[in-house]
Amino acid sequence: MDIGGRRQRRVWWAVGWCGGAMVAASAVYAVVHIARGGLGSSDTAGLLGLPLGTAALLVSVLALRRYPESSTTDLARGWAADLATHVQDGEGRVYNQLIGGDTKPINLAFTLQPGLGRTATAPLAGRLLPIPDPPPTLLLPVSHPAGVPDVAAYWRQVRPQRLVVTGAAGAGKTVFALALMLALLKDRTEGDPVPIRIPVALWDTTGTPFETFVMRRLMAAYGFGRAQAAALIQQGLVLPVLDGLDEMDPTLPDGTPDPDAPRARAAMEQLDGHRLHGDPGPVVLTCRTAHLDALAARGALRDAARVSIAPVPPADAAAYLTARATDPARWRPLTDHVTAYPTGALARLLSTPWRLCLTATVYHEGGNPGELTDCSTEQALDGHLLARFIPAATRLHPHPCAYGPEQVHRWLNHLTGALTPTAEATTGTSGPTAARTDLVLHDLWPLAGRTRVRVIDVTLTACAVLLAAVVSYVALPSGLGEVALVTVAVAVAVALSKRRELTVSRMRIPEPDGFRPALGAARQAGLTNGLKVAWWVGISTAIAVLPSGAGLFISLLAVLLLGFVIGLPFGLGQGLAVGLETGLGGPPAKEARPWELLRDDLVLRLAIGLMVPLVALTAALLLLLGLTLTETRPTLEQTAAGLAIVLVPPMTFALVFTLVRATVRRYLIFLLCSRGRLPFRLVVFLDWACEAGLLRYAGPAYQFRHRELQQWLTVHSEPVELPPGP
C-alpha cells in the first residue's frame, strides 16, 4: 500500500525495470565495442561513461519516488485498512462456525470483577450484542438491560484499554473476543487499531519479546513484511487479542490449575511492561476463571479490567434451543425441564454456549432431547453429547467422498497426537507445556514417525540430487565433471547434516520500496555464500586433483582460482535470491489459509533456486553475444559444450536448494507414510471438517472446534458404541 494507489506503483515498477534494462544494454554495447579495439582514449572514456550516465539518470528518477518521513503514518494507515478487511473476513467465518451458523447467537452478559492493585476503570456490566432501544415514552429503571453497553461500547469505556475476559470452560470467551473484534472493525475509523487474534500458547516467552511475537503473527498469517509489521505496531495500529492464557501450561496431576504456571506468568510479566507511547499498551486477554484465580494469587495483570462471562439463564437457554429446533414439540420435554427447575443440575450444565450449541447439533435432525434429563454430572452430559457429535456433524454435512463417522473419529484422534505434550513441540517453547491447539500442516510430520520420515526424506533427497550430480558428471568435460560431482556431494552432505526447524515463507508481490533492503541482503548474502561455494568448489577440486598426482601446489592453486572464479558468481546469484526472499516487501496478502503456506513456500523456493541458473544463463548469453559481435563465431558443438558447462552446475544447485529447503517435500513424505491412518487428501478433509463444525480456522492453522472436543478425542481412540435409535 503506497501513496498514489496501485496504478502509480505499477508505473514506477515499470520505470525501474525499463531503466535497469537500458543500463544493462548500454553496458553490453560499451563492452563489445571496447573489446573490438582500435579506439582512442577519448572514445573509450565516452563508451564507459554511457552506462554510468544511464545509471545516474535512473537513480535520479527513482529518487523522486522516495517518500518524506511524514508519509510513514499514512502508509501504516493504508496497511491497517487492508489488514482490517482481511481480519474481518477471516474471523467472521470463525465466528459463524462457533455460534453454529445461527443468525441470532446467545446474547451473553458479563460483569466487572473486583481486582487487587492497579486496575482499569470500566462499566459494571455489559452485553455481547446491543439491545434494541426501547420506545422513548417507556420509563425504565437505570438497571434495565437496555441501558447496558454492548461489547464494543464497553471496550471504549475501559481506561486504560486493557481487558481480561474470564469464564468457565465453554462459557464463550473466544466468542466474546471475536464479537469484540468484529464490532470494532464494523465501526472502525482510519486511526483506530485493528484487532488481531493470536493463540497465546504459541508464544515462546523465554526468547521472544511481546512486540516480536505480535510482529511474527502479522508476517505469518497476513503476509506483511518485517518493516511493515514493525511500523503497524509502532504506530499503535494493532490491538493484540490473546486467546487462551490457560493453555500455556499443563495442569497439576489432579486436574487443577498450576499456580506457578511458568509460561503464563512470564507472559503476564511481559504484558505488564508492554507500553505504547509511554502508556500501558492496549491488549485483550482471555483465560479460564480457575486458571486466572490461581495466577492472580501471586499478582494479576496491572492496569487491566477483569470481566467474567455470566452463565446463560435457563429461560435464555430454552429460548435458544427452541429457536434452533425444526420441530419444537420434540424439544419440549427438555426445555420444560430446564425452565421448571432453573436451579437444577441440568439447567446449570446447559448454561454455557458450547453445550447448548452441541445439544442443538446432536439433536437437530432426530433423537429425543429429553433423554438429557438423566444426565446429572458434567462427565455424563459431555460424554453423551460428544459421543454423538461426530455422527451428527457427518449427517448434517455429507461430503462427496462419503466420509463415515468412524473414519472421521479415527482420523481426528490421530491428529490429536500432534498436539499432546509428549510430542516434541515445534514452536520453540521451552519448559513444560500444555496440549497445543494449532494444527499446522508442515508441523504434522512427526505423527508418521520422526525417524521413519527423516530416513525416507534424506534418502529420496540424496538420490535425486546425486542423480543430478551424475548428469553433471556426464555432461561436463573431463576434469570439470569430477569437480561438479564432488562439489554436489559435499554440498548435499553439509545441507542434510543440519537439523533445521521447518519454516515456510509467504509469497509477496515485490514493491519498489523493497529495493534498498533487497540490495543490502543480496550484497551480504552474495559475499558470504560466494565464499562458501568457493570453499566447497576448492575442496572438491583438491579432492578430484590429488588422486591424479598433480601435487599440493596445483591443489592450492585450484582452491584459489577455480573456487573463487566459480564460487563468486554462484554467490551473487544466491545473494540475489536471498534478497528476493528476505528484502523485498509487499502489500499484505489475504489471511493465509493453511495450505497456502505450503504452496507459497514451494513457489518461492523454486523461484529462488532458479535465480543462480538465470544469472549463469544471462552471463553465457552476454558472452556469446560478445563473441558474435567480435566475429569470433563459435561452432555449434562449442556453443553446446559451453552452455553445458555454464548451465548444468547451476541447475544442479537449483535442484539441491529446492529439495533441501522445500517444506512441502517433507509434508508429502508424511502423507505417504500416513496411508491408512490419515486420508491422502488431508487438506480436503480438514477443510470439510471446518465446514462441518468439527474444526475451525485459526489463521495459518487448524484448531478443534473446542478444547473439550480435543481432549475427548485424545482419550477416545475408537468411536463410542451408541445404542440403536428408536
C-alpha positions in Angstrom: 0.0 0.0 0.0 1.7 3.2 -1.2 0.6 6.8 -1.7 -0.8 7.2 -5.2 -2.5 3.9 -5.5 -1.8 0.6 -7.1 -1.7 2.1 -10.6 1.0 4.6 -9.7 3.1 1.8 -8.1 2.9 -0.2 -11.3 4.1 2.8 -13.3 7.1 3.2 -11.1 7.7 -0.6 -11.2 7.8 -0.4 -15.0 10.1 2.6 -14.9 12.6 0.7 -12.7 12.7 -2.4 -14.9 13.0 -0.4 -18.1 15.7 1.7 -16.7 17.6 -1.3 -15.5 17.3 -2.9 -19.0 18.7 0.4 -20.5 21.7 0.3 -18.1 22.4 -3.4 -19.0 22.1 -2.7 -22.7 24.4 0.3 -22.6 27.0 -1.7 -20.6 26.9 -4.6 -23.2 27.2 -2.1 -26.0 30.3 -0.4 -24.4 32.0 -3.8 -23.6 31.5 -5.1 -27.1 33.0 -2.0 -28.8 35.9 -1.8 -26.4 36.6 -5.5 -27.0 36.9 -4.9 -30.7 39.8 -2.5 -30.1 41.1 0.4 -32.3 39.5 3.1 -30.1 41.2 6.2 -28.8 41.3 7.1 -25.1 38.5 9.7 -25.5 36.3 7.2 -27.4 36.9 4.6 -24.7 36.1 7.1 -21.9 32.9 8.1 -23.8 31.8 4.5 -24.0 32.5 3.8 -20.4 30.5 7.0 -19.5 27.4 5.7 -21.3 26.3 3.1 -18.8 27.4 5.3 -15.9 25.3 8.2 -17.2 22.3 5.9 -17.8 22.6 4.5 -14.3 22.9 8.0 -12.8 19.8 9.1 -14.7 17.9 6.1 -13.4 18.9 6.8 -9.8 17.8 10.4 -10.2 14.4 9.4 -11.5 13.9 6.8 -8.8 14.9 9.3 -6.2 11.7 11.1 -6.9 9.8 8.1 -5.7 11.2 8.3 -2.1 8.6 9.4 0.4 9.1 12.0 3.1 9.4 10.9 6.7 5.9 12.2 7.5 4.3 9.7 5.0 5.1 6.7 7.2 2.0 7.3 9.2 -0.1 7.4 6.0 1.5 4.2 4.7 0.8 2.4 8.0 -2.8 3.6 8.0 -3.2 2.2 4.5 -1.7 -1.2 5.5 -4.0 -1.2 8.6 -7.1 -0.7 6.3 -6.1 -3.7 4.3 -5.4 -5.7 7.4 -8.9 -4.8 8.8 -10.6 -6.2 5.7 -8.7 -9.5 5.9 -9.3 -9.9 9.7 -13.0 -9.1 9.2 -13.3 -11.8 6.5 -11.3 -14.5 8.2 -12.6 -14.0 11.8 -16.1 -13.6 10.6 -16.0 -17.2 9.2 -14.7 -18.4 12.6 -17.4 -16.5 14.5 -20.1 -18.1 12.4 -18.7 -21.5 13.0 -18.5 -21.1 16.7 -22.1 -19.9 17.0 -23.3 -22.8 14.9 -24.2 -20.8 11.8 -27.1 -19.2 13.7 -28.1 -15.7 12.8 -29.1 -15.0 16.4 -26.4 -16.0 18.9 -26.9 -16.0 22.6 -26.5 -12.5 24.0 -24.1 -13.2 26.7 -23.9 -11.0 29.8 -20.7 -10.1 31.6 -19.8 -8.2 34.8 -16.8 -6.4 36.1 -14.9 -8.2 38.8 -13.0 -6.6 41.6 -9.3 -6.7 41.4 -6.2 -6.2 43.6 -3.7 -3.5 42.9 -3.9 -1.1 39.9 -7.0 -1.8 37.8 -8.6 -0.1 34.9 -11.9 1.8 35.2 -14.8 0.2 33.3 -18.6 -0.1 33.5 -20.1 -2.5 36.0 -21.8 -4.8 33.4 -22.2 -5.3 29.7 -23.8 -7.4 27.0 -22.3 -9.2 24.0 -24.7 -7.7 21.5 -26.5 -4.4 21.5 -30.1 -4.4 22.8 -32.7 -2.5 20.8 -33.6 0.9 22.3 -37.0 0.9 24.0 -39.6 3.4 22.9 -38.8 6.9 24.4 -42.3 7.0 26.1 -41.4 3.9 28.1 -39.9 4.7 31.5 -37.3 2.1 32.5 -35.1 1.8 35.6 -31.4 2.5 35.2 -30.6 -1.2 35.9 -32.7 -2.3 32.9 -30.7 -4.3 30.3 -31.4 -1.7 27.7 -29.0 0.7 29.5 -26.2 -1.9 29.5 -23.5 -1.3 26.8 -22.7 -3.9 24.2 -19.2 -5.3 23.9 -17.8 -2.5 21.6 -19.3 0.3 23.7 -17.9 -1.4 26.9 -14.4 -1.6 25.4 -14.4 2.1 24.5 -15.1 3.0 28.1 -12.3 0.9 29.6 -9.4 3.1 30.7 -6.6 2.2 30.1 -7.7 -0.2 27.4 -6.6 -3.5 28.9 -9.2 -6.2 29.3 -9.1 -9.7 30.8 -12.0 -11.9 29.9 -12.7 -14.9 32.2 -15.3 -17.6 32.3 -15.8 -21.3 32.8 -15.0 -23.9 30.2 -17.3 -23.3 27.2 -18.6 -20.1 28.6 -17.9 -18.2 25.3 -14.6 -16.5 25.9 -13.4 -16.9 22.3 -16.9 -15.9 21.0 -16.6 -12.8 23.2 -13.2 -12.0 21.7 -14.5 -12.5 18.1 -17.6 -10.4 18.7 -15.5 -7.6 20.1 -13.2 -7.7 17.1 -16.0 -7.7 14.6 -17.8 -4.9 16.3 -14.7 -2.7 16.5 -14.0 -3.4 12.8 -17.5 -2.6 11.8 -17.3 1.0 13.2 -13.5 1.4 12.7 -12.2 4.8 11.7 -8.9 5.5 9.9 -6.7 5.8 13.0 -8.2 3.0 15.1 -6.2 -0.1 15.8 -7.0 -3.3 14.1 -7.7 -6.2 16.5 -5.9 -9.5 15.6 -6.5 -12.7 17.5 -3.4 -14.7 18.5 -3.3 -18.1 20.3 -1.1 -17.1 23.2 0.1 -20.7 23.7 2.3 -20.2 20.6 4.4 -17.6 22.5 7.9 -18.6 23.4 8.1 -16.2 26.4 11.7 -17.1 27.2 13.3 -15.8 24.0 10.7 -13.7 22.2 9.6 -10.2 23.3 5.9 -9.5 23.1 6.2 -7.0 20.2 8.3 -9.5 18.2 5.6 -12.2 18.9 2.9 -9.9 17.5 5.1 -9.0 14.6 5.7 -12.6 13.6 1.9 -13.2 13.7 1.4 -10.4 11.2 4.0 -11.8 9.0 2.9 -15.4 9.1 -0.8 -15.0 9.0 -1.3 -11.9 6.8 1.8 -11.8 4.6 3.3 -8.5 5.9 7.0 -7.7 5.5 9.0 -7.3 8.7 9.3 -3.5 8.2 5.6 -3.2 7.6 4.6 -5.2 10.7 7.0 -3.2 12.8 5.5 0.1 11.5 2.0 -1.1 12.3 3.0 -1.9 15.9 5.0 1.2 16.4 2.1 3.4 15.1 -0.3 1.7 17.5 -2.5 0.3 14.7 -2.7 -3.2 16.1 -4.8 -4.4 19.0 -3.5 -7.8 20.2 -6.3 -10.2 21.3 -4.5 -13.0 23.1 -6.7 -16.1 23.3 -6.2 -18.9 25.8 -3.8 -18.0 28.6 -4.8 -21.1 30.4 -3.5 -23.2 27.5 0.1 -22.2 28.0 1.0 -24.6 30.9 -0.2 -28.1 31.9 -2.4 -28.6 34.8 -1.5 -30.5 38.0 -1.9 -34.3 38.2 -5.3 -33.8 39.8 -6.5 -31.6 37.0 -6.4 -28.3 38.9 -4.6 -25.2 37.6 -0.9 -24.9 38.4 -0.4 -21.7 40.5 3.2 -21.5 39.3 2.4 -21.8 35.6 5.9 -20.5 34.5 5.0 -19.7 30.8 1.7 -17.9 31.7 3.3 -16.0 34.5 6.2 -14.9 32.2 3.6 -13.8 29.6 1.8 -11.7 32.2 5.1 -10.1 33.3 5.9 -9.1 29.7 2.3 -7.7 29.3 2.8 -5.7 32.5 5.8 -4.0 30.8 4.1 -3.6 27.4 3.9 0.2 26.7 2.7 2.2 23.7 3.9 5.8 23.6 4.6 5.7 27.4 1.1 4.4 28.3 0.0 0.8 29.1 -0.3 -0.9 25.8 -3.9 -2.0 24.8 -4.5 -5.7 25.0 -7.3 -8.2 25.3 -6.6 -11.5 27.2 -8.9 -14.5 27.6 -8.4 -17.1 30.3 -10.5 -19.6 32.3 -11.6 -18.3 35.7 -9.9 -21.0 37.8 -6.6 -20.6 36.0 -6.6 -16.8 36.3 -7.5 -17.0 40.0 -4.5 -19.3 40.6 -2.2 -16.9 38.8 -3.8 -13.8 40.4 -2.9 -15.1 43.9 0.7 -14.0 43.1 -0.1 -10.9 41.2 -2.7 -10.0 38.5 -2.2 -8.1 35.3 -1.8 -4.5 36.2 -3.8 -1.6 34.7 -6.4 -4.1 33.4 -10.2 -4.5 33.9 -11.3 -8.1 34.5 -14.8 -9.2 33.4 -16.5 -12.5 33.9 -19.0 -14.0 31.5 -22.2 -14.9 33.3 -23.9 -18.3 32.8 -26.8 -18.4 30.3 -30.1 -18.1 32.2 -32.4 -21.1 31.9 -35.0 -19.1 30.1 -32.5 -17.9 27.5 -31.2 -21.5 27.1 -34.7 -22.8 26.5 -35.4 -20.0 24.0 -32.2 -20.7 22.1 -32.9 -24.4 21.8 -36.5 -23.7 20.7 -35.3 -21.2 18.1 -32.8 -23.7 16.6 -35.3 -26.6 16.5 -37.1 -27.6 13.3 -39.9 -29.3 15.4 -40.2 -27.6 18.8 -42.6 -30.2 20.1 -39.7 -32.8 20.1 -37.7 -30.4 22.3 -40.5 -29.6 24.8 -39.5 -32.2 27.4 -36.0 -30.8 27.6 -37.0 -27.1 27.6 -39.8 -27.6 30.0 -37.5 -29.4 32.4 -34.9 -26.6 32.2 -37.4 -23.8 32.9 -39.2 -25.8 35.6 -36.0 -26.4 37.5 -33.9 -23.3 37.0 -31.6 -24.2 39.8 -31.3 -27.9 38.9 -28.3 -29.8 37.7 -29.3 -29.9 34.0 -30.0 -26.1 33.9 -26.6 -25.5 35.4 -24.9 -27.8 33.0 -26.7 -26.2 30.0 -25.7 -22.7 31.0 -22.7 -22.5 28.6 -22.9 -21.6 24.8 -20.7 -24.6 23.9 -23.0 -27.2 25.5 -26.1 -25.5 24.1 -24.7 -25.5 20.6 -23.5 -29.1 21.0 -27.0 -30.1 22.1 -28.6 -28.3 19.2 -26.3 -30.0 16.7 -26.7 -33.5 18.1 -30.5 -33.5 18.1 -31.0 -31.3 15.1 -32.4 -34.0 12.8 -33.7 -36.6 15.2 -33.4 -38.3 18.6 -35.0 -37.5 21.9 -33.5 -34.4 23.6 -35.5 -35.3 26.7 -33.0 -38.1 27.5 -30.6 -35.4 28.7 -32.7 -35.1 31.8 -31.0 -38.3 33.1 -27.5 -36.6 32.9 -26.7 -35.0 36.3 -22.9 -34.5 36.1 -20.6 -32.8 33.7 -18.9 -36.1 32.7 -22.2 -37.8 31.9 -23.5 -34.9 29.8 -20.3 -34.2 28.0 -19.7 -37.9 27.3 -23.3 -38.3 26.0 -23.1 -35.3 23.7 -19.6 -35.7 22.4 -20.1 -39.4 21.5 -22.9 -38.3 19.2 -21.4 -35.1 17.9 -19.2 -36.5 15.1 -22.0 -38.8 13.7 -24.4 -35.8 13.8 -22.0 -33.5 12.1 -21.3 -36.1 9.4 -25.0 -36.5 8.7 -25.6 -32.7 8.6 -22.6 -32.0 6.3 -22.1 -35.0 4.0 -19.0 -35.0 1.8 -18.8 -36.3 -1.8 -16.1 -38.7 -0.6 -18.7 -40.2 1.8 -16.6 -39.8 5.0 -18.0 -42.2 7.6 -18.2 -41.2 11.3 -15.9 -44.0 12.3 -13.3 -42.8 9.8 -13.6 -39.2 10.8 -13.3 -40.1 14.5 -10.1 -42.2 14.0 -8.5 -39.5 11.7 -9.2 -36.7 14.2 -8.0 -38.9 17.1 -4.7 -39.5 15.2 -4.3 -35.7 14.6 -4.6 -35.1 18.4 -1.2 -36.9 18.7 0.4 -33.8 17.1 -0.9 -31.6 20.0 -0.1 -33.7 23.0 2.7 -32.6 25.3 4.6 -35.8 24.7 5.0 -34.9 21.0 8.1 -32.8 20.5 7.0 -29.2 20.1 8.0 -27.4 17.0 7.2 -23.9 18.3 10.5 -23.4 20.0 9.0 -23.2 23.5 10.9 -24.4 26.5 9.8 -26.0 29.7 6.6 -28.0 30.3 3.8 -27.1 28.0 0.1 -27.8 27.9 -1.6 -29.6 25.0 -1.2 -27.4 21.9 -4.2 -26.3 19.9 -2.8 -25.4 16.4 -2.6 -28.0 13.7 0.0 -26.6 11.3 0.4 -28.7 8.1 4.2 -28.5 7.9 4.5 -29.5 11.6 2.4 -32.7 11.4 5.2 -34.9 10.0 6.3 -36.4 13.4 2.9 -38.2 13.5 4.3 -40.6 10.9 7.4 -41.4 13.0 10.3 -39.0 13.3 13.0 -41.5 12.4 11.0 -43.0 9.6 10.1 -39.7 7.9 13.7 -38.4 8.3 15.3 -41.5 6.8 13.0 -41.6 3.8 13.4 -37.8 3.4 17.2 -37.9 3.4 17.3 -41.0 1.2 15.0 -39.6 -1.5 16.6 -36.2 -1.5 20.1 -37.6 -1.7 19.1 -39.9 -4.5 17.5 -37.1 -6.5 20.4 -34.7 -6.0 23.1 -37.4 -6.7 21.3 -38.3 -9.9 21.6 -34.7 -11.0 25.3 -34.8 -10.0 25.8 -37.8 -12.2 24.2 -36.0 -15.1 26.6 -33.1 -14.5 29.5 -35.6 -14.5 28.4 -37.0 -17.8 27.6 -33.7 -19.4 30.7 -31.8 -18.4 34.2 -32.3 -19.9 36.7 -34.5 -18.2 38.1 -32.8 -15.0 35.1 -30.4 -14.5 32.8 -33.4 -14.2 34.7 -34.8 -11.3 34.8 -31.4 -9.6 31.0 -30.9 -10.1 30.3 -34.4 -8.8 32.4 -34.0 -5.6 31.0 -30.4 -5.1 27.4 -31.5 -5.2 28.2 -34.5 -2.9 29.8 -32.2 -0.3 27.0 -29.6 -0.5 24.3 -32.3 -0.1 26.2 -33.9 2.9 26.6 -30.5 4.6 23.0 -29.5 3.9 21.4 -32.7 5.0 23.5 -32.9 8.2 22.0 -29.7 9.5 18.8 -30.2 11.6 16.8 -27.2 10.7 13.4 -26.2 12.1 10.9 -26.4 9.2 9.7 -22.9 8.3 7.7 -21.5 5.5 7.8 -18.2 3.7 4.9 -16.2 2.4 4.9 -15.1 -1.3 4.5 -11.4 -1.6 4.3 -9.1 -4.6 7.6 -7.1 -4.8 7.3 -3.3 -4.4 9.8 -0.5 -5.3 10.2 0.3 -1.7 11.8 -3.1 -1.1 14.8 -2.5 -3.4 17.0 -1.0 -0.7 16.7 -3.9 1.9 16.8 -6.3 -1.0 20.1 -5.0 -2.3 21.5 -4.9 1.2 20.6 -8.5 1.8 21.9 -9.5 -1.7 25.2 -7.8 -1.0 25.8 -9.5 2.3 24.5 -12.9 1.2 26.4 -12.7 -2.1 29.7 -12.3 -0.4 29.0 -14.9 2.4 27.5 -17.5 0.1 30.1 -16.8 -2.6 32.9 -17.6 -0.1 31.1 -20.8 1.0 30.6 -22.0 -2.6 34.2 -21.1 -3.4 35.4 -23.1 -0.4 33.3 -26.1 -1.4 34.4 -25.9 -5.1 38.0 -25.5 -4.0 37.9 -28.5 -1.6 36.2 -30.6 -4.3 38.8 -29.6 -6.9 41.6 -30.6 -4.5 39.9 -34.0 -3.8 39.5 -34.5 -7.6 43.0 -33.4 -8.5 45.1 -35.0 -5.7 44.4 -38.7 -6.9 45.9 -37.8 -10.3 49.3 -36.9 -8.7 49.1 -33.2 -9.5 50.6 -32.3 -6.2 49.8 -29.9 -3.4 50.7 -26.7 -5.3 48.2 -27.4 -8.1 45.5 -28.3 -5.5 46.1 -25.0 -3.7 46.0 -23.1 -7.0 42.7 -24.8 -7.8 41.3 -23.7 -4.4 42.4 -20.1 -5.0 41.5 -19.8 -8.7 38.8 -22.2 -9.7 37.0 -21.9 -6.4 36.6 -18.1 -6.5 36.0 -18.0 -10.2 33.1 -20.4 -10.0 32.1 -19.6 -6.4 31.6 -15.9 -6.6 29.1 -15.9 -9.5 27.2 -18.6 -7.6 27.3 -16.5 -4.5 26.0 -13.5 -6.5 23.0 -15.5 -7.7 22.3 -16.9 -4.3 22.6 -13.4 -2.8 20.1 -12.1 -5.3 17.9 -15.0 -4.2 18.2 -14.2 -0.6 17.4 -10.6 -1.3 14.3 -11.7 -3.2 13.2 -13.8 -0.2 14.0 -11.5 2.7 14.5 -8.0 1.4 11.5 -7.3 -0.8 8.4 -6.1 0.9 4.9 -6.1 -0.5 1.3 -5.3 0.3 -0.4 -7.7 2.8 -2.0 -10.7 1.2 -5.3 -12.1 2.4 -5.3 -14.0 5.6 -3.4 -17.2 4.9 -5.2 -20.5 4.6 -3.1 -23.4 6.0 -2.5 -25.0 2.5 -1.5 -21.6 1.0 1.6 -21.5 3.2 3.0 -24.7 1.6 2.1 -23.5 -1.9 3.7 -20.1 -1.4 6.8 -21.7 0.1 7.2 -24.1 -2.8 6.8 -21.4 -5.4 9.2 -19.1 -3.6 11.8 -21.9 -3.2 11.6 -22.7 -6.9 12.0 -19.0 -7.8 15.0 -18.6 -5.6 16.6 -21.9 -6.7 16.3 -20.8 -10.3 18.0 -17.4 -9.6 21.5 -18.9 -9.9 20.8 -20.6 -13.3 19.3 -17.4 -14.5 22.4 -15.4 -13.6 24.6 -18.0 -15.3 22.4 -18.1 -18.4 22.5 -14.3 -18.7 26.3 -14.3 -18.4 26.6 -17.0 -21.0 24.3 -15.2 -23.5 26.2 -11.9 -23.0 29.5 -13.8 -23.6 28.0 -15.4 -26.7 26.8 -12.1 -28.0 30.2 -10.5 -27.4 31.9 -13.3 -29.3 29.5 -13.0 -32.2 29.9 -9.2 -32.5 33.7 -9.6 -32.5 33.4 -12.1 -35.4 34.7 -14.9 -33.2 31.9 -17.2 -34.1 31.9 -20.4 -32.1 30.7 -23.6 -33.7 27.5 -25.4 -32.7 29.5 -28.0 -30.8 31.4 -25.4 -28.9 28.3 -23.5 -28.1 26.5 -26.6 -26.7 29.6 -27.5 -24.7 29.9 -24.0 -23.3 26.2 -23.9 -22.3 26.5 -27.3 -20.6 29.5 -26.0 -18.6 27.6 -22.9 -17.6 24.1 -24.3 -17.0 24.5 -27.8 -15.7 26.2 -26.9 -12.3 23.7 -24.0 -11.6 20.7 -26.2 -12.5 22.1 -28.9 -10.1 22.5 -26.2 -7.4 18.9 -25.1 -8.0 17.7 -28.7 -7.5 19.8 -29.0 -4.3 18.5 -25.8 -3.0 14.8 -26.6 -3.7 14.9 -30.1 -2.5 16.9 -29.4 0.7 14.8 -26.3 1.7 11.3 -27.1 0.4 9.0 -27.8 3.3 6.3 -29.3 1.1 8.7 -32.2 0.3 8.6 -33.4 3.9 4.8 -32.9 4.0 4.3 -35.2 1.0 6.6 -37.8 2.6 4.5 -37.5 5.7 1.3 -38.2 3.7 2.9 -41.2 2.1 3.9 -42.6 5.4 0.5 -42.0 7.0 -1.6 -44.0 4.5 -4.3 -45.9 6.4 -4.2 -43.5 9.4 -5.0 -40.3 7.5 -6.5 -39.5 4.2 -4.0 -38.7 1.5 -6.0 -35.6 0.5 -5.6 -34.3 4.1 -6.3 -30.7 3.3 -9.6 -31.6 1.7 -10.6 -33.5 4.8 -9.6 -30.7 7.1 -11.4 -28.1 5.2 -14.5 -30.2 5.2 -14.1 -30.7 9.0 -14.2 -26.9 9.3 -17.4 -26.7 7.3 -18.9 -29.4 9.4 -18.1 -27.6 12.7 -15.6 -30.1 13.9 -12.5 -27.9 13.3 -12.1 -24.2 12.8 -9.6 -22.0 11.0 -7.1 -20.1 13.1 -5.0 -18.0 10.7 -2.5 -20.4 9.0 -3.5 -23.3 11.2 -6.5 -25.5 12.1 -7.9 -25.9 15.6 -10.5 -28.2 17.0 -13.9 -26.6 17.4 -13.5 -26.5 21.2 -10.8 -27.6 23.6 -13.3 -30.0 25.3 -13.7 -31.8 21.9 -9.9 -32.1 21.5 -9.5 -33.5 25.0 -12.3 -36.1 24.5 -10.9 -37.2 21.2 -7.4 -37.6 22.7 -8.8 -40.1 25.3 -11.1 -42.0 23.0 -9.1 -43.6 20.2 -12.2 -45.5 19.0 -15.8 -44.3 18.4 -18.1 -45.0 21.4 -20.7 -47.6 20.5 -24.1 -46.0 20.7 -27.4 -47.7 21.5 -29.7 -48.2 18.4 -32.1 -45.3 17.8 -35.9 -45.6 18.2 
